[in-house]
Amino acid sequence: MQKGTAARVSDTEEITAWHEAGHAFAAVYLGAIVDSVSIDPDHDDGPNRFGDTVVQWERSAVSGQELAEKSILVALAGPVAEMIHRGDPFHPATVSEWSLDWQLAWQAANFVKAAKERLTFLERLTVQLHQTLSQQHHWAAIGAIVDHLLAHEVLEGETVHEIVAAWSD
């Protein structure tokens, strides 16, 4: 889009689109069902946020720890997608805008009891996630989700699944 047009995208909307696209891609990639993705969520009684990705898991298909690990990866995928997009190697626990994502990941990792080991575990998953999302075909799928989010602000899960399928390995 060109600057000065009525449809100009703000920096916040663009960054939010990359963040939410990271969550959505990771969810589909890990076998979840994405219900919806938005860069203009309802401001209900929940936490104040710029975007929202609604995900469902088939709980009977995975063990409790596997579900926790997949949930951690989805939670961290938004911050990691932002890191890759910005080219900045931030730690997900140190950026205030990512505090909810980090809290979700931290809580889901409660099967690692000691705090230091849990931190190391989450950092290792963050590095692995960075490597996965950086792969060309994965990053292209995330970019396609971003394009759709910036054009429509809200995506139904079916659209997200179709986009990811078009770029699957």
Secondary structure, DSSP 8 states (H G I E B T S, - for coil): --TTSTT---HHHHHHHHHHHHHHHHHHHTT-EEEEEESS----SS---S-EEEEE--GGGS-HHHHHHHHHHHHHHHHHHHHHHHT----TTS-GGGHHHHHHHHHHTTTS-SHHHHHHHHHHHHHHHHHHHHSHHHHHHHHHHHHHHHHHSEEEHHHHHHHHHHT--
